Amino acid sequence: MIIYPAVDIKNGRVVRLVQGKAEQESVYHADPAEPARHFALAGAEWVHVVDLDGAFSGTPSNWAAIEAISATGLKVQMGGGMRSLANVERAFKAGVSRVVIGTRAVEDKDFIRELAAAHGPRIAVGIDAKGGKVAVRGWVDTAEAKALDLARTVAELGVQTIIYTDISRDGMLAGPNYEAQDEMCASVPCGIIASGGVGCGADVEKFRDIAARRPNFDGVIIGKALYEGRVTLPEVLAFAKS
């Protein structure tokens, strides 16, 4: 089980939103590379980065921050506005190890098939759910597609990793939706990364039960709980390894 500490970037700063709402923003760092350096020193191998400006506008804009985070030596998993081949290629050139496709995965299956064929494990699909349906364009809109149906479709297209977020839990520190994450693991062969709701170390411990039952459960993204001191990175890394 891999721990993915999160860095969400908006206007060049590290922020956390509540349920993806841009008007409910907390700023934690002026330099996005600063928390990444701390994560690396604490023993993390990966960092999950979201360009929120890109998620809302459709085009990433925080490339200097992405390059600085990549320079820390962490493997970077990046999403937010990755809706064109040019942006995917630019992300790889910036040092990103895995690119996360969200909105475009709903709208263009051929795009996903081609990326999966060309880049294999370096491509992930982010499925963000509101009431079981997929949210797109920075969670502003909701598509008609159901989360589980989209997951099965992208798995058939060759995608090897899915990041599944329950938006109702994101930034709330009230605990993840374990049932939804378990159902996702049971529905597709892809590796599943859980996101949304982790508020304490016990929440991460509970994911070990899923990991024990589901060999395709890959790991957990943790954001706000780290920034607000609800849990420490060494603590959750120890849970993950035990």
Backbone as CSV, one residue per row, in Angstrom:
resi,resn,N_x,N_y,N_z,CA_x,CA_y,CA_z,C_x,C_y,C_z
1,MET,0.856,-1.187,0.000,0.000,0.000,0.000,0.895,1.241,0.000
2,ILE,0.747,2.069,-0.996,1.589,3.259,-1.157,0.857,4.480,-0.603
3,ILE,1.579,5.310,0.117,1.032,6.583,0.587,1.435,7.674,-0.399
4,TYR,0.438,8.404,-0.879,0.656,9.507,-1.820,0.314,10.825,-1.123
5,PRO,1.281,11.490,-0.494,0.983,12.827,0.035,0.661,13.761,-1.119
6,ALA,-0.248,14.702,-0.860,-0.782,15.519,-1.948,-0.280,16.955,-1.888
7,VAL,-0.055,17.512,-3.068,0.237,18.936,-3.226,-0.732,19.477,-4.268
8,ASP,-1.682,20.289,-3.832,-2.629,20.931,-4.749,-2.175,22.368,-4.968
9,ILE,-2.033,22.746,-6.238,-1.457,24.056,-6.561,-2.508,24.940,-7.228
10,LYS,-2.640,26.152,-6.701,-3.541,27.148,-7.280,-2.859,28.509,-7.184
11,ASN,-2.731,29.162,-8.325,-2.035,30.454,-8.383,-0.634,30.369,-7.791
12,GLY,0.029,29.234,-8.041,1.404,29.063,-7.608,1.588,28.725,-6.148
13,ARG,0.499,28.577,-5.398,0.585,28.287,-3.968,-0.025,26.916,-3.664
14,VAL,0.362,26.364,-2.512,-0.209,25.094,-2.066,-1.486,25.382,-1.297
15,VAL,-2.594,24.821,-1.769,-3.884,25.053,-1.140,-4.604,23.725,-0.936
16,ARG,-5.661,23.758,-0.134,-6.612,22.646,-0.056,-8.002,23.244,-0.182
17,LEU,-8.826,22.578,-0.960,-10.212,22.988,-1.121,-11.108,22.040,-0.326
18,VAL,-12.328,22.456,-0.083,-13.324,21.605,0.564,-14.289,21.130,-0.500
19,GLN,-14.336,19.817,-0.735,-15.195,19.211,-1.751,-14.979,19.853,-3.125
20,GLY,-13.744,20.288,-3.378,-13.397,20.839,-4.679,-13.921,22.231,-4.959
21,LYS,-14.442,22.936,-3.946,-15.038,24.252,-4.160,-13.957,25.332,-4.093
22,ALA,-13.795,26.046,-5.207,-12.724,27.033,-5.303,-12.872,28.143,-4.277
23,GLU,-14.100,28.454,-3.869,-14.312,29.535,-2.911,-14.003,29.118,-1.469
24,GLN,-13.801,27.806,-1.252,-13.457,27.323,0.092,-12.006,26.844,0.081
25,GLU,-11.121,27.808,0.094,-9.696,27.560,-0.106,-8.900,27.905,1.147
26,SER,-7.998,27.000,1.519,-7.040,27.272,2.591,-5.648,27.227,1.980
27,VAL,-4.836,28.258,2.235,-3.478,28.334,1.693,-2.503,27.847,2.762
28,TYR,-1.599,26.915,2.363,-0.668,26.329,3.327,0.789,26.689,3.058
29,HIS,1.155,26.852,1.795,2.555,27.172,1.484,2.594,28.079,0.251
30,ALA,3.580,28.974,0.237,3.784,29.816,-0.945,4.624,29.107,-1.992
31,ASP,5.410,28.128,-1.555,6.320,27.400,-2.449,5.902,25.932,-2.502
32,PRO,5.350,25.450,-3.619,4.889,24.059,-3.704,5.985,23.019,-3.511
33,ALA,7.238,23.390,-3.776,8.323,22.420,-3.592,8.659,22.208,-2.123
34,GLU,8.277,23.151,-1.260,8.626,23.037,0.161,8.004,21.798,0.810
35,PRO,6.681,21.585,0.731,6.151,20.362,1.331,6.674,19.105,0.659
36,ALA,6.915,19.171,-0.640,7.456,17.995,-1.341,8.812,17.602,-0.775
37,ARG,9.643,18.590,-0.478,10.948,18.282,0.119,10.781,17.611,1.479
38,HIS,9.831,18.090,2.262,9.566,17.470,3.563,9.060,16.042,3.392
39,PHE,8.209,15.838,2.395,7.697,14.480,2.145,8.845,13.533,1.799
40,ALA,9.769,14.016,0.972,10.908,13.179,0.578,11.782,12.837,1.783
41,LEU,12.025,13.815,2.644,12.843,13.578,3.831,12.170,12.613,4.801
42,ALA,10.833,12.604,4.804,10.088,11.722,5.702,10.035,10.286,5.191
43,GLY,10.466,10.070,3.944,10.510,8.716,3.418,9.509,8.392,2.337
44,ALA,8.736,9.385,1.884,7.782,9.139,0.801,8.526,8.849,-0.501
45,GLU,7.906,8.051,-1.358,8.459,7.778,-2.685,7.694,8.526,-3.771
46,TRP,6.410,8.781,-3.507,5.541,9.429,-4.484,4.962,10.708,-3.892
47,VAL,4.551,11.607,-4.771,3.740,12.757,-4.388,2.649,12.915,-5.444
48,HIS,1.436,13.201,-4.985,0.298,13.395,-5.882,0.071,14.894,-6.038
49,VAL,0.217,15.388,-7.255,0.149,16.827,-7.516,-1.062,17.123,-8.410
50,VAL,-1.827,18.128,-8.024,-2.953,18.581,-8.842,-2.768,20.054,-9.172
51,ASP,-2.787,20.359,-10.451,-2.792,21.751,-10.902,-4.261,22.184,-10.933
52,LEU,-4.713,22.837,-9.875,-6.122,23.214,-9.782,-6.501,24.255,-10.825
53,ASP,-5.569,25.133,-11.164,-5.848,26.100,-12.226,-6.123,25.365,-13.535
54,GLY,-5.351,24.311,-13.784,-5.566,23.513,-14.976,-6.881,22.761,-14.936
55,ALA,-7.247,22.264,-13.751,-8.499,21.532,-13.623,-9.694,22.412,-13.956
56,PHE,-9.631,23.668,-13.526,-10.751,24.572,-13.772,-10.738,25.150,-15.184
57,SER,-9.533,25.444,-15.711,-9.443,26.121,-17.016,-9.299,25.159,-18.187
58,GLY,-8.762,23.956,-17.906,-8.539,22.988,-18.973,-7.109,22.933,-19.453
59,THR,-6.257,23.842,-18.955,-4.848,23.860,-19.365,-3.960,24.112,-18.153
60,PRO,-3.024,23.228,-17.829,-2.135,23.450,-16.682,-1.328,24.730,-16.851
61,SER,-1.052,25.390,-15.722,-0.306,26.645,-15.794,0.816,26.733,-14.772
62,ASN,0.955,25.729,-13.921,1.946,25.795,-12.847,3.164,24.918,-13.150
63,TRP,3.688,25.043,-14.366,4.761,24.163,-14.800,6.047,24.365,-14.003
64,ALA,6.363,25.584,-13.637,7.586,25.819,-12.865,7.521,25.092,-11.531
65,ALA,6.353,25.092,-10.908,6.175,24.386,-9.643,6.294,22.880,-9.842
66,ILE,5.751,22.371,-10.940,5.835,20.935,-11.233,7.297,20.520,-11.397
67,GLU,8.059,21.315,-12.125,9.478,21.006,-12.324,10.246,21.049,-11.007
68,ALA,9.914,22.007,-10.142,10.592,22.106,-8.852,10.269,20.912,-7.964
69,ILE,9.033,20.455,-8.006,8.652,19.276,-7.222,9.350,18.034,-7.767
70,SER,9.423,17.901,-9.075,10.115,16.763,-9.684,11.580,16.733,-9.281
71,ALA,12.165,17.910,-9.090,13.583,18.007,-8.741,13.879,17.510,-7.326
72,THR,12.838,17.297,-6.505,13.056,16.783,-5.149,13.427,15.308,-5.142
73,GLY,13.234,14.621,-6.270,13.526,13.196,-6.350,12.321,12.312,-6.134
74,LEU,11.201,12.894,-5.746,9.972,12.115,-5.602,9.414,11.747,-6.973
75,LYS,8.752,10.610,-7.054,7.986,10.280,-8.253,6.708,11.119,-8.217
76,VAL,6.451,11.810,-9.299,5.323,12.740,-9.340,4.167,12.135,-10.130
77,GLN,3.016,12.110,-9.491,1.762,11.725,-10.147,0.952,13.008,-10.278
78,MET,0.683,13.430,-11.519,0.112,14.764,-11.724,-1.174,14.729,-12.530
79,GLY,-2.152,15.495,-12.064,-3.385,15.709,-12.807,-3.780,17.166,-12.763
80,GLY,-4.867,17.485,-13.490,-5.359,18.855,-13.531,-5.166,19.479,-14.886
81,GLY,-6.194,19.414,-15.720,-6.111,20.024,-17.043,-5.381,19.207,-18.083
82,MET,-5.196,17.922,-17.817,-4.467,17.078,-18.772,-5.442,16.580,-19.843
83,ARG,-5.772,17.471,-20.765,-6.812,17.179,-21.755,-6.290,17.190,-23.186
84,SER,-4.963,17.239,-23.347,-4.383,17.201,-24.691,-3.091,16.409,-24.659
85,LEU,-2.724,15.858,-25.803,-1.473,15.130,-25.913,-0.290,16.046,-25.627
86,ALA,-0.380,17.302,-26.050,0.719,18.248,-25.826,0.981,18.438,-24.337
87,ASN,-0.084,18.538,-23.541,0.098,18.724,-22.100,0.622,17.459,-21.426
88,VAL,0.193,16.299,-21.908,0.724,15.045,-21.376,2.228,14.964,-21.634
89,GLU,2.628,15.264,-22.855,4.048,15.209,-23.203,4.856,16.253,-22.432
90,ARG,4.260,17.419,-22.223,4.971,18.454,-21.460,5.154,18.004,-20.014
91,ALA,4.156,17.327,-19.468,4.273,16.826,-18.095,5.423,15.836,-17.974
92,PHE,5.529,14.925,-18.934,6.635,13.967,-18.899,7.977,14.683,-18.986
93,LYS,8.057,15.701,-19.823,9.306,16.462,-19.946,9.635,17.210,-18.662
94,ALA,8.591,17.551,-17.889,8.796,18.262,-16.624,9.200,17.318,-15.495
95,GLY,9.295,16.012,-15.800,9.727,15.051,-14.801,8.629,14.248,-14.157
96,VAL,7.400,14.389,-14.648,6.267,13.655,-14.077,6.374,12.173,-14.424
97,SER,6.139,11.325,-13.442,6.217,9.875,-13.642,4.897,9.285,-14.125
98,ARG,3.781,9.851,-13.659,2.465,9.329,-14.056,1.498,10.495,-14.227
99,VAL,0.826,10.526,-15.359,-0.135,11.584,-15.664,-1.548,11.061,-15.414
100,VAL,-2.364,11.908,-14.787,-3.739,11.535,-14.455,-4.700,12.267,-15.388
101,ILE,-5.493,11.497,-16.113,-6.486,12.050,-17.038,-7.857,11.985,-16.369
102,GLY,-8.571,13.099,-16.352,-9.887,13.132,-15.735,-10.990,13.392,-16.736
103,THR,-11.250,14.655,-17.010,-12.361,15.045,-17.890,-12.283,14.379,-19.259
104,ARG,-11.120,14.352,-19.857,-10.981,13.800,-21.210,-11.293,12.301,-21.245
105,ALA,-11.141,11.611,-20.112,-11.457,10.181,-20.067,-12.946,9.940,-20.265
106,VAL,-13.763,10.899,-19.845,-15.213,10.789,-20.026,-15.593,11.108,-21.464
107,GLU,-14.892,12.039,-22.070,-15.307,12.593,-23.356,-14.698,11.913,-24.574
108,ASP,-13.552,11.248,-24.416,-12.840,10.759,-25.597,-12.138,9.439,-25.295
109,LYS,-12.818,8.346,-25.607,-12.264,7.016,-25.317,-11.046,6.711,-26.195
110,ASP,-11.043,7.211,-27.433,-9.898,6.963,-28.313,-8.630,7.589,-27.748
111,PHE,-8.762,8.759,-27.164,-7.628,9.450,-26.547,-7.034,8.579,-25.437
112,ILE,-7.883,8.000,-24.611,-7.419,7.158,-23.511,-6.784,5.883,-24.043
113,ARG,-7.400,5.276,-25.045,-6.843,4.042,-25.629,-5.441,4.292,-26.174
114,GLU,-5.276,5.397,-26.884,-3.969,5.705,-27.477,-2.920,5.995,-26.409
115,LEU,-3.295,6.733,-25.370,-2.348,7.033,-24.301,-1.945,5.766,-23.551
116,ALA,-2.920,4.921,-23.256,-2.630,3.683,-22.534,-1.714,2.781,-23.347
117,ALA,-1.942,2.731,-24.658,-1.100,1.903,-25.513,0.320,2.454,-25.603
118,ALA,0.438,3.772,-25.622,1.753,4.395,-25.796,2.560,4.463,-24.506
119,HIS,1.868,4.640,-23.370,2.588,4.936,-22.132,2.319,3.962,-20.993
120,GLY,1.407,3.027,-21.169,1.190,1.972,-20.188,0.986,2.487,-18.773
121,PRO,1.836,2.056,-17.812,1.640,2.416,-16.411,1.863,3.891,-16.093
122,ARG,2.310,4.663,-17.068,2.529,6.097,-16.830,1.246,6.906,-17.001
123,ILE,0.151,6.219,-17.337,-1.147,6.877,-17.490,-2.112,6.334,-16.444
124,ALA,-2.781,7.236,-15.743,-3.858,6.867,-14.818,-5.100,7.658,-15.196
125,VAL,-6.253,7.144,-14.801,-7.503,7.884,-14.974,-8.044,8.241,-13.599
126,GLY,-8.366,9.509,-13.425,-8.974,9.969,-12.190,-10.484,9.954,-12.332
127,ILE,-11.140,9.200,-11.478,-12.605,9.133,-11.472,-13.087,9.762,-10.175
128,ASP,-13.739,10.900,-10.313,-14.214,11.670,-9.162,-15.733,11.600,-9.151
129,ALA,-16.312,11.106,-8.055,-17.738,10.785,-8.048,-18.541,11.681,-7.120
130,LYS,-19.675,12.139,-7.641,-20.704,12.813,-6.848,-21.955,11.953,-6.920
131,GLY,-22.312,11.338,-5.813,-23.495,10.486,-5.815,-23.410,9.346,-6.804
132,GLY,-22.194,8.850,-7.011,-21.998,7.724,-7.917,-21.787,8.119,-9.361
133,LYS,-21.994,9.406,-9.701,-21.784,9.879,-11.070,-20.490,10.672,-11.156
134,VAL,-19.934,10.722,-12.368,-18.604,11.291,-12.571,-18.669,12.815,-12.664
135,ALA,-17.822,13.486,-11.893,-17.693,14.939,-11.960,-16.521,15.292,-12.864
136,VAL,-16.672,16.380,-13.625,-15.649,16.778,-14.597,-15.384,18.277,-14.487
137,ARG,-14.331,18.716,-15.217,-13.947,20.135,-15.287,-13.756,20.742,-13.904
138,GLY,-12.857,20.115,-13.143,-12.590,20.616,-11.807,-13.752,20.414,-10.857
139,TRP,-14.558,19.382,-11.128,-15.712,19.004,-10.293,-16.848,20.017,-10.381
140,VAL,-16.776,20.908,-11.362,-17.825,21.907,-11.525,-19.068,21.290,-12.161
141,ASP,-18.874,20.365,-13.105,-19.983,19.728,-13.816,-20.043,18.250,-13.483
142,THR,-21.231,17.678,-13.661,-21.409,16.246,-13.459,-21.862,15.606,-14.763
143,ALA,-21.160,14.568,-15.189,-21.521,13.850,-16.410,-22.598,12.814,-16.095
144,GLU,-23.184,12.255,-17.125,-24.190,11.216,-16.935,-23.562,9.869,-16.619
145,ALA,-22.272,9.744,-16.906,-21.597,8.466,-16.700,-21.528,8.109,-15.223
146,LYS,-21.745,6.836,-14.935,-21.581,6.340,-13.574,-20.124,5.960,-13.357
147,ALA,-19.665,6.165,-12.131,-18.250,5.944,-11.832,-17.817,4.518,-12.143
148,LEU,-18.591,3.540,-11.746,-18.199,2.150,-11.969,-18.217,1.803,-13.455
149,ASP,-19.169,2.359,-14.194,-19.226,2.097,-15.635,-17.992,2.684,-16.328
150,LEU,-17.618,3.906,-15.942,-16.431,4.516,-16.539,-15.190,3.707,-16.194
151,ALA,-15.111,3.230,-14.960,-13.960,2.430,-14.549,-13.830,1.179,-15.410
152,ARG,-14.934,0.494,-15.644,-14.894,-0.721,-16.469,-14.486,-0.382,-17.903
153,THR,-14.954,0.753,-18.405,-14.625,1.155,-19.777,-13.130,1.435,-19.920
154,VAL,-12.567,2.234,-19.010,-11.153,2.583,-19.164,-10.264,1.368,-18.915
155,ALA,-10.726,0.450,-18.072,-9.960,-0.790,-17.874,-9.881,-1.573,-19.170
156,GLU,-11.000,-1.633,-19.893,-11.015,-2.328,-21.183,-10.141,-1.625,-22.212
157,LEU,-9.945,-0.318,-22.045,-9.112,0.453,-22.972,-7.626,0.310,-22.672
158,GLY,-7.292,-0.366,-21.578,-5.891,-0.618,-21.266,-5.317,0.180,-20.119
159,VAL,-6.142,0.986,-19.459,-5.652,1.771,-18.321,-5.314,0.839,-17.161
160,GLN,-4.164,1.080,-16.536,-3.696,0.202,-15.471,-3.927,0.753,-14.068
161,THR,-4.184,2.054,-13.950,-4.365,2.677,-12.637,-5.546,3.627,-12.652
162,ILE,-6.386,3.539,-11.614,-7.515,4.449,-11.429,-7.387,5.110,-10.066
163,ILE,-7.559,6.428,-10.049,-7.617,7.169,-8.794,-9.078,7.517,-8.547
164,TYR,-9.621,6.984,-7.468,-11.059,7.110,-7.224,-11.299,8.022,-6.026
165,THR,-12.023,9.105,-6.265,-12.294,10.104,-5.237,-13.785,10.228,-4.987
166,ASP,-14.182,10.136,-3.726,-15.550,10.459,-3.327,-15.547,11.939,-2.946
167,ILE,-16.111,12.772,-3.803,-16.030,14.219,-3.615,-16.681,14.658,-2.311
168,SER,-17.719,13.967,-1.897,-18.412,14.360,-0.666,-17.509,14.255,0.556
169,ARG,-16.457,13.425,0.468,-15.536,13.256,1.596,-14.294,14.118,1.485
170,ASP,-14.024,14.667,0.290,-12.751,15.341,0.056,-12.631,16.611,0.885
171,GLY,-11.535,16.710,1.640,-11.276,17.892,2.450,-12.112,18.004,3.704
172,MET,-12.913,16.985,3.998,-13.813,17.046,5.148,-13.216,16.437,6.414
173,LEU,-12.156,15.614,6.259,-11.500,14.963,7.401,-12.464,14.094,8.198
174,ALA,-13.499,13.586,7.540,-14.540,12.838,8.236,-14.481,11.340,7.974
175,GLY,-13.426,10.890,7.318,-13.281,9.476,7.031,-13.626,9.150,5.591
176,PRO,-12.890,8.222,4.972,-13.129,7.843,3.578,-14.403,7.016,3.416
177,ASN,-14.816,6.877,2.175,-15.929,5.991,1.827,-15.332,4.623,1.499
178,TYR,-15.138,3.819,2.523,-14.473,2.520,2.338,-15.291,1.589,1.448
179,GLU,-16.612,1.637,1.594,-17.457,0.729,0.814,-17.316,1.005,-0.677
180,ALA,-17.297,2.290,-1.053,-17.160,2.645,-2.467,-15.792,2.241,-2.993
181,GLN,-14.748,2.429,-2.197,-13.406,2.052,-2.638,-13.302,0.536,-2.805
182,ASP,-13.896,-0.206,-1.875,-13.867,-1.662,-1.968,-14.628,-2.139,-3.200
183,GLU,-15.769,-1.514,-3.470,-16.566,-1.882,-4.645,-15.802,-1.597,-5.930
184,MET,-15.080,-0.491,-5.966,-14.289,-0.164,-7.145,-13.211,-1.228,-7.357
185,CYS,-12.526,-1.612,-6.284,-11.495,-2.652,-6.394,-12.063,-3.957,-6.927
186,ALA,-13.284,-4.275,-6.495,-13.907,-5.534,-6.898,-14.403,-5.503,-8.340
187,SER,-14.552,-4.302,-8.905,-15.203,-4.164,-10.213,-14.240,-4.170,-11.390
188,VAL,-12.958,-3.842,-11.137,-11.996,-3.736,-12.233,-10.663,-4.358,-11.821
189,PRO,-9.846,-4.753,-12.805,-8.526,-5.303,-12.480,-7.456,-4.244,-12.263
190,CYS,-7.767,-2.992,-12.559,-6.784,-1.912,-12.434,-6.326,-1.747,-10.994
191,GLY,-5.124,-1.182,-10.833,-4.717,-0.737,-9.521,-5.585,0.442,-9.106
192,ILE,-6.053,0.444,-7.848,-6.938,1.498,-7.355,-6.221,2.305,-6.283
193,ILE,-6.215,3.626,-6.471,-5.695,4.555,-5.471,-6.884,5.315,-4.897
194,ALA,-7.046,5.265,-3.579,-8.177,5.911,-2.914,-7.845,7.348,-2.560
195,SER,-8.855,8.212,-2.694,-8.670,9.618,-2.371,-9.943,10.165,-1.744
196,GLY,-9.759,11.048,-0.744,-10.895,11.730,-0.151,-11.258,11.250,1.234
197,GLY,-11.105,12.140,2.234,-11.666,11.881,3.547,-10.721,11.465,4.648
198,VAL,-9.476,11.119,4.325,-8.559,10.679,5.387,-8.360,11.817,6.381
199,GLY,-8.680,11.532,7.664,-8.570,12.561,8.681,-7.666,12.204,9.835
200,CYS,-7.247,10.931,9.915,-6.397,10.503,11.022,-5.707,9.200,10.638
201,GLY,-4.769,8.777,11.455,-4.035,7.555,11.177,-4.921,6.330,11.135
202,ALA,-5.964,6.308,11.971,-6.866,5.160,11.994,-7.561,4.963,10.657
203,ASP,-7.813,6.061,9.942,-8.434,5.947,8.618,-7.527,5.184,7.665
204,VAL,-6.228,5.440,7.758,-5.279,4.740,6.896,-5.182,3.275,7.303
205,GLU,-5.200,3.016,8.597,-5.143,1.636,9.080,-6.288,0.807,8.513
206,LYS,-7.471,1.414,8.422,-8.638,0.673,7.923,-8.461,0.258,6.466
207,PHE,-7.680,1.030,5.713,-7.451,0.656,4.321,-6.635,-0.623,4.206
208,ARG,-5.919,-0.977,5.277,-5.162,-2.229,5.221,-6.095,-3.437,5.098
209,ASP,-7.311,-3.299,5.616,-8.277,-4.393,5.474,-8.637,-4.597,4.002
210,ILE,-8.824,-3.493,3.291,-9.112,-3.594,1.859,-7.899,-4.159,1.129
211,ALA,-6.713,-3.669,1.484,-5.493,-4.148,0.828,-5.308,-5.646,1.033
212,ALA,-5.736,-6.156,2.193,-5.595,-7.588,2.466,-6.531,-8.419,1.601
213,ARG,-7.709,-7.853,1.275,-8.698,-8.579,0.474,-8.534,-8.346,-1.016
214,ARG,-8.043,-7.167,-1.365,-8.013,-6.754,-2.773,-6.571,-6.517,-3.205
215,PRO,-5.982,-7.444,-3.923,-4.578,-7.273,-4.333,-4.364,-6.097,-5.277
216,ASN,-5.442,-5.583,-5.877,-5.277,-4.437,-6.779,-5.438,-3.095,-6.066
217,PHE,-5.580,-3.111,-4.730,-5.627,-1.844,-4.004,-4.205,-1.313,-3.882
218,ASP,-3.947,-0.170,-4.517,-2.575,0.335,-4.659,-2.154,1.262,-3.533
219,GLY,-3.063,2.131,-3.074,-2.637,3.069,-2.047,-3.651,4.157,-1.763
220,VAL,-3.192,5.169,-0.992,-4.067,6.208,-0.474,-3.427,7.577,-0.668
221,ILE,-4.214,8.532,-1.124,-3.787,9.927,-1.216,-4.204,10.642,0.065
222,ILE,-3.274,11.379,0.657,-3.563,12.120,1.887,-3.139,13.567,1.702
223,GLY,-4.038,14.494,2.003,-3.731,15.903,1.832,-3.933,16.724,3.086
224,LYS,-5.165,17.149,3.308,-5.460,18.101,4.374,-5.045,17.593,5.751
225,ALA,-5.210,16.301,6.004,-4.854,15.748,7.315,-3.372,15.950,7.621
226,LEU,-2.526,15.893,6.598,-1.095,16.142,6.796,-0.829,17.614,7.083
227,TYR,-1.456,18.490,6.305,-1.191,19.913,6.442,-1.705,20.479,7.765
228,GLU,-2.751,19.872,8.301,-3.318,20.370,9.559,-2.828,19.583,10.764
229,GLY,-1.865,18.688,10.564,-1.260,17.986,11.680,-2.136,16.924,12.313
230,ARG,-3.166,16.463,11.591,-4.013,15.391,12.128,-3.283,14.054,12.121
231,VAL,-2.292,13.948,11.252,-1.508,12.727,11.122,-0.138,13.126,10.595
232,THR,0.875,12.350,10.890,2.211,12.635,10.354,2.529,11.644,9.242
233,LEU,3.351,12.079,8.324,3.704,11.207,7.215,4.470,9.964,7.680
234,PRO,5.460,10.078,8.589,6.108,8.846,9.070,5.124,7.855,9.689
235,GLU,4.107,8.373,10.364,3.113,7.503,10.983,2.355,6.690,9.933
236,VAL,1.861,7.357,8.893,1.069,6.635,7.897,1.952,5.771,7.009
237,LEU,3.192,6.177,6.786,4.105,5.312,6.038,4.352,4.018,6.801
238,ALA,4.424,4.112,8.121,4.602,2.913,8.935,3.379,2.007,8.847
239,PHE,2.175,2.598,8.861,0.952,1.801,8.703,0.979,1.064,7.372
240,ALA,1.398,1.772,6.336,1.357,1.205,4.998,2.314,0.027,4.843
241,LYS,3.440,0.090,5.534,4.459,-0.943,5.389,4.217,-2.145,6.292
242,SER,3.392,-1.968,7.345,3.208,-3.036,8.319,2.229,-4.086,7.812
